[in-house]
Amino acid sequence: MDAKRPISERKLQANRANAKRSTGPKTKAGKAASRRNALKHGIASCSVDLPIVTPGFDLRSKLSGPLGSEVLGTDSALQEIKRIWGKLARVVAFEKDCAQRPAGLEHNARLICRYERTLTKRLHARIHECAGLETKNLEL
């Protein structure tokens, strides 16, 4: 086991002086560039500035009838479904990217399956919740 050797007083002062000078990015452009330094794929990220990889799918045109008007009436439900749909599209894009790299799918298969399963459950729950809204309104 390596024992830590004490550093000299001169080195300690130099380290402290350097630390005072390097406090991270100052400009908006520098902050924006460093914000996503550790981001690998962004599937689970809640960041709103990630590119949304959604196919040309217009949810409004697919929903019709009482359920459609009810879901479209609740913007939060529609926004949540769109957000989950976008994250599922990121999973597919990440999977395609992994498939093009040697052993990419081997290393990331569990992660991809976990994200896909979690997001699909959330999507189904949200859709069932919206369908429940429709039946409640029809009963009244």
One Martini backbone bead per residue (centre of mass of N, CA, C, O) as a GRO file, in nm:
protein
  140
    1MET     BB    1   0.097   0.036   0.022
    2ASP     BB    2   0.055   0.370  -0.026
    3ALA     BB    3   0.199   0.634   0.115
    4LYS     BB    4   0.153   0.948   0.195
    5ARG     BB    5   0.321   1.221   0.103
    6PRO     BB    6   0.432   1.500   0.198
    7ILE     BB    7   0.412   1.823   0.111
    8SER     BB    8   0.532   2.104   0.041
    9GLU     BB    9   0.488   2.432   0.106
   10ARG     BB   10   0.531   2.533  -0.182
   11LYS     BB   11   0.327   2.341  -0.320
   12LEU     BB   12   0.079   2.425  -0.154
   13GLN     BB   13   0.076   2.723  -0.245
   14ALA     BB   14   0.054   2.665  -0.548
   15ASN     BB   15  -0.216   2.514  -0.535
   16ARG     BB   16  -0.382   2.747  -0.411
   17ALA     BB   17  -0.330   2.952  -0.639
   18ASN     BB   18  -0.456   2.782  -0.867
   19ALA     BB   19  -0.741   2.750  -0.740
   20LYS     BB   20  -0.815   3.056  -0.756
   21ARG     BB   21  -0.801   3.071  -1.078
   22SER     BB   22  -0.976   2.791  -1.106
   23THR     BB   23  -1.340   2.850  -1.132
   24GLY     BB   24  -1.424   2.826  -1.412
   25PRO     BB   25  -1.657   2.937  -1.602
   26LYS     BB   26  -1.776   3.271  -1.706
   27THR     BB   27  -1.923   3.233  -1.954
   28LYS     BB   28  -2.194   3.130  -2.122
   29ALA     BB   29  -2.047   2.946  -2.323
   30GLY     BB   30  -1.876   2.792  -2.113
   31LYS     BB   31  -2.114   2.685  -1.944
   32ALA     BB   32  -2.258   2.536  -2.176
   33ALA     BB   33  -2.019   2.345  -2.245
   34SER     BB   34  -1.984   2.220  -1.938
   35ARG     BB   35  -2.265   2.104  -1.854
   36ARG     BB   36  -2.218   1.823  -2.055
   37ASN     BB   37  -1.950   1.658  -1.996
   38ALA     BB   38  -2.088   1.381  -1.854
   39LEU     BB   39  -2.259   1.320  -2.093
   40LYS     BB   40  -2.364   1.033  -2.280
   41HIS     BB   41  -2.710   1.016  -2.351
   42GLY     BB   42  -2.974   1.142  -2.181
   43ILE     BB   43  -3.218   0.963  -2.098
   44ALA     BB   44  -3.252   1.044  -1.773
   45SER     BB   45  -3.274   1.329  -1.824
   46CYS     BB   46  -3.419   1.662  -1.728
   47SER     BB   47  -3.323   1.820  -1.947
   48VAL     BB   48  -3.428   2.076  -2.185
   49ASP     BB   49  -3.154   2.093  -2.390
   50LEU     BB   50  -3.212   1.841  -2.527
   51PRO     BB   51  -3.241   1.654  -2.786
   52ILE     BB   52  -3.528   1.560  -2.962
   53VAL     BB   53  -3.603   1.221  -3.070
   54THR     BB   54  -3.867   1.246  -3.282
   55PRO     BB   55  -4.093   1.139  -3.458
   56GLY     BB   56  -4.344   1.194  -3.687
   57PHE     BB   57  -4.569   1.266  -3.423
   58ASP     BB   58  -4.917   1.336  -3.391
   59LEU     BB   59  -5.118   1.322  -3.123
   60ARG     BB   60  -5.368   1.489  -3.205
   61SER     BB   61  -5.444   1.314  -3.462
   62LYS     BB   62  -5.487   1.036  -3.290
   63LEU     BB   63  -5.692   1.192  -3.121
   64SER     BB   64  -6.032   1.105  -3.048
   65GLY     BB   65  -6.289   1.210  -2.896
   66PRO     BB   66  -6.325   1.208  -2.561
   67LEU     BB   67  -6.032   1.141  -2.498
   68GLY     BB   68  -5.895   1.356  -2.668
   69SER     BB   69  -6.024   1.604  -2.527
   70GLU     BB   70  -5.921   1.534  -2.243
   71VAL     BB   71  -5.616   1.522  -2.298
   72LEU     BB   72  -5.597   1.802  -2.442
   73GLY     BB   73  -5.701   1.952  -2.182
   74THR     BB   74  -5.437   1.819  -2.053
   75ASP     BB   75  -5.127   1.934  -2.079
   76SER     BB   76  -4.967   1.759  -1.881
   77ALA     BB   77  -5.026   1.486  -2.012
   78LEU     BB   78  -4.915   1.548  -2.292
   79GLN     BB   79  -4.630   1.630  -2.203
   80GLU     BB   80  -4.559   1.360  -2.068
   81ILE     BB   81  -4.591   1.183  -2.318
   82LYS     BB   82  -4.385   1.333  -2.492
   83ARG     BB   83  -4.142   1.296  -2.305
   84ILE     BB   84  -4.141   0.987  -2.304
   85TRP     BB   85  -4.124   0.949  -2.608
   86GLY     BB   86  -3.848   1.091  -2.635
   87LYS     BB   87  -3.692   0.893  -2.451
   88LEU     BB   88  -3.748   0.642  -2.621
   89ALA     BB   89  -3.600   0.752  -2.870
   90ARG     BB   90  -3.323   0.764  -2.725
   91VAL     BB   91  -3.296   0.464  -2.680
   92VAL     BB   92  -3.286   0.387  -2.978
   93ALA     BB   93  -3.042   0.564  -3.050
   94PHE     BB   94  -2.849   0.432  -2.846
   95GLU     BB   95  -2.872   0.145  -2.957
   96LYS     BB   96  -2.764   0.207  -3.241
   97ASP     BB   97  -2.491   0.315  -3.145
   98CYS     BB   98  -2.401   0.053  -3.000
   99ALA     BB   99  -2.422  -0.140  -3.253
  100GLN     BB  100  -2.168   0.014  -3.401
  101ARG     BB  101  -2.006  -0.093  -3.168
  102PRO     BB  102  -1.784  -0.272  -3.016
  103ALA     BB  103  -1.955  -0.414  -2.759
  104GLY     BB  104  -2.196  -0.213  -2.701
  105LEU     BB  105  -2.434  -0.404  -2.626
  106GLU     BB  106  -2.300  -0.567  -2.404
  107HIS     BB  107  -2.255  -0.313  -2.207
  108ASN     BB  108  -2.579  -0.183  -2.253
  109ALA     BB  109  -2.830  -0.375  -2.233
  110ARG     BB  110  -2.934  -0.333  -1.942
  111LEU     BB  111  -2.978  -0.030  -1.962
  112ILE     BB  112  -3.175  -0.029  -2.196
  113CYS     BB  113  -3.390  -0.214  -2.069
  114ARG     BB  114  -3.447  -0.041  -1.821
  115TYR     BB  115  -3.538   0.217  -1.963
  116GLU     BB  116  -3.761   0.094  -2.135
  117ARG     BB  117  -3.931  -0.024  -1.905
  118THR     BB  118  -3.977   0.236  -1.741
  119LEU     BB  119  -4.102   0.411  -1.969
  120THR     BB  120  -4.334   0.221  -2.046
  121LYS     BB  121  -4.475   0.225  -1.774
  122ARG     BB  122  -4.525   0.530  -1.767
  123LEU     BB  123  -4.687   0.549  -2.028
  124HIS     BB  124  -4.915   0.354  -1.950
  125ALA     BB  125  -5.004   0.503  -1.695
  126ARG     BB  126  -5.080   0.769  -1.836
  127ILE     BB  127  -5.289   0.651  -2.030
  128HIS     BB  128  -5.471   0.524  -1.812
  129GLU     BB  129  -5.527   0.788  -1.670
  130CYS     BB  130  -5.669   0.919  -1.912
  131ALA     BB  131  -5.887   0.698  -1.940
  132GLY     BB  132  -6.003   0.750  -1.654
  133LEU     BB  133  -6.105   1.034  -1.713
  134GLU     BB  134  -6.317   0.954  -1.917
  135THR     BB  135  -6.496   0.766  -1.737
  136LYS     BB  136  -6.561   0.975  -1.519
  137ASN     BB  137  -6.709   1.180  -1.709
  138LEU     BB  138  -6.930   0.978  -1.815
  139GLU     BB  139  -7.061   0.919  -1.527
  140LEU     BB  140  -7.157   1.224  -1.472
   0.00000   0.00000   0.00000
